[in-house]
Amino acid sequence: MVISERISRALEYQGIESTFRGTGNEKYGRVLKMVRTPTSEEYYKIIVLTGVGIIALGALGFTIMLLTGLLVPST
């Protein structure tokens, strides 16, 4: 595989594995090997899902505020 050869050459050049060798049986080095930059489609999906989550939490908070204002009498 061309990609795995490129990754191994890049890791050797950067010395990432040697940096994380003594930390937890190389678990951080393995994670760093698997990390990659997301594609533009993946990035767009992440942005959309994050926006939907923020809007949903805001709507839930606003609904709770309205219900509290209607149900609890102010003095």
N, C-alpha and C positions, 0 to 999 in steps of 0.2 A: 504494500500500500504506500502510495506516495505521501499521503497526508501524515501517516504515523511516522514516516522517516523524517519529514519536515519538523514535526513536533519534537521528536527525540533530538534532532540536531539543534533546534532552538533551545530546548531545555539544557542540553549540554553547554551550549554557548553562554546561557544566562546563569547557569549554576543553581537553578532553583532547587533541585533535589538535594544538593549538598547543604543548602541553607536550612532546609526543613528535615534533614535526615534524623536528628536526634529527638524530634518532637513527636511522641506518640506513635512509634513504629511506622514512620513515613506516611501517616494518614493525611497530613496536610499537603505533602508533595503529590499524593495521588489525586487529591481534590483539585489542586492547581493544574494537573495534567488534563483533567476532564473539562475544565472551564474553557468556554469559547465565547466569542462575541455573538450576540443574537443577530439574526437576520432582520431586515427591515420589517418583514411581516410579523415576526415574533415581537419585535419592539412595539409595533402598532397595537397588537393584541394586548400587550402588557399595559400600555397607556390607556386603552379603552376600558379594560377591566378595572384598573385603578380609579379612573374617573367615575365609573358606575358605582364602585364601592363607596367613594367619597360622597356622591350624591345620595346613595341609599342611606348612609349613616346620618347625613344632614337631614334628610326627610324624616327619618325615625326620631331624631332629636327634636325637630320642629313639631312633629305630631305629639310627642310626649309633653312638650311645653304647652301646646294648645289644650290637650286633655287636662293637664294640671291646672291651667288657668280656668277652665270651665268647671271642673269638679271641686276644686278647693276654693272656698269663698275667701276673698281678700278682706282684711279688717280695716 
